[in-house]
Amino acid sequence: MAINSNHIIEEIDGVRCSVVEKNVTEERAQFLRKILEVNQMDVKVVKVENAGLTIGVTQLIFNPTHSIYNRSLKTPEGKILTPAYWFQKKQENEYYWSYK
């Protein structure tokens, strides 16, 4: 579930794609597909033998690392996507100064 350090391009379903993540679960692939489609990208997902799913986008210049840290992606709610959201980390409290 790591962000690829290199810009990897592979052929997925006969189309050259920029690989977003490899060996992911079905749930993770659906999560990423939703994010990428909200950001107007054509998403390709393929099942690899003896491994998980590979997810890619047809925009060859797309680099997930740059897009996440440049804050150019949006969540389905329209907010700026953060690395914590990308990695699906749960936030315990909405604000650190909120006491219940």
Phi, psi and omega per residue, in radians:
M1 nan 0.317 -3.141
A2 -1.420 2.669 3.041
I3 -1.300 2.324 -3.139
N4 -1.134 2.282 -3.131
S5 -1.362 -0.462 3.135
N6 -1.862 2.764 3.088
H7 -1.485 1.826 -3.041
I8 -1.790 2.266 3.090
I9 -2.095 2.229 3.120
E10 -2.392 2.918 3.072
E11 -1.639 2.134 3.121
I12 -2.146 2.112 -3.114
D13 0.944 0.675 3.097
G14 1.386 0.116 -3.125
V15 -2.149 2.325 3.077
R16 -1.222 2.267 -3.065
C17 -2.353 2.672 2.962
S18 -1.502 2.114 -3.067
V19 -1.326 2.247 3.109
V20 -1.566 -0.957 3.084
E21 -2.622 2.653 3.093
K22 -2.056 2.754 3.062
N23 0.948 0.862 3.123
V24 -1.817 2.811 3.103
T25 -1.388 2.958 3.118
E26 -1.087 -0.707 -3.140
E27 -1.122 -0.755 3.133
R28 -1.136 -0.708 3.129
A29 -1.103 -0.711 3.116
Q30 -1.161 -0.687 3.105
F31 -1.069 -0.850 -3.130
L32 -1.179 -0.671 3.124
R33 -1.040 -0.751 -3.135
K34 -1.090 -0.777 3.139
I35 -1.094 -0.836 -3.066
L36 -1.196 -0.641 3.109
E37 -1.209 -0.586 3.059
V38 -1.099 -0.543 3.134
N39 -1.598 0.437 3.063
Q40 0.984 0.810 3.077
M41 -2.011 2.539 3.065
D42 -1.496 2.041 -3.016
V43 -1.800 2.382 3.048
K44 -2.126 2.309 3.106
V45 -2.207 2.329 3.130
V46 -2.373 2.485 3.099
K47 -1.532 2.288 3.129
V48 -1.810 2.421 3.135
E49 -1.075 2.441 3.108
N50 0.987 0.422 3.102
A51 -2.650 -3.041 3.139
G52 -1.493 -2.509 -3.123
L53 -1.776 2.632 3.008
T54 -1.950 2.291 -3.129
I55 -2.073 2.347 -3.137
G56 -2.507 2.940 3.086
V57 -2.174 2.634 -3.069
T58 -1.350 -0.219 3.075
Q59 -1.346 1.846 -3.035
L60 -1.166 -0.398 -3.129
I61 -1.493 -0.055 -3.127
F62 -1.246 2.233 3.052
N63 -2.201 2.015 -3.064
P64 -1.048 -0.660 -3.132
T65 -1.074 -0.841 -3.139
H66 -1.134 -0.728 -3.093
S67 -1.158 -0.658 -3.139
I68 -1.210 -0.882 -3.042
Y69 -1.400 -0.313 2.995
N70 -1.452 -0.098 3.111
R71 1.051 0.700 -3.132
S72 -1.681 -0.086 3.103
L73 -1.719 2.631 3.105
K74 -2.013 2.648 3.037
T75 -1.397 2.909 3.070
P76 -1.031 -0.392 3.104
E77 -1.455 -0.073 3.120
G78 1.603 0.088 3.125
K79 -1.559 2.868 3.100
I80 -1.215 2.318 -3.129
L81 -1.374 2.263 3.123
T82 -1.858 2.849 3.068
P83 -1.020 -0.630 3.120
A84 -1.105 -0.689 3.105
Y85 -1.174 -0.746 3.139
W86 -1.034 -0.736 -3.135
F87 -1.484 0.066 3.086
Q88 1.011 0.751 3.079
K89 -1.489 2.376 -3.130
K90 -1.457 2.408 3.071
Q91 -1.731 2.202 -3.073
E92 -1.200 -0.912 3.128
N93 -2.038 2.634 3.121
E94 -1.165 -0.746 3.099
Y95 -2.294 2.517 -3.100
Y96 -1.209 -0.384 -3.131
W97 -1.580 -0.012 3.108
S98 -1.395 2.204 3.083
Y99 -2.023 2.422 -3.118
K100 -1.981 nan nan
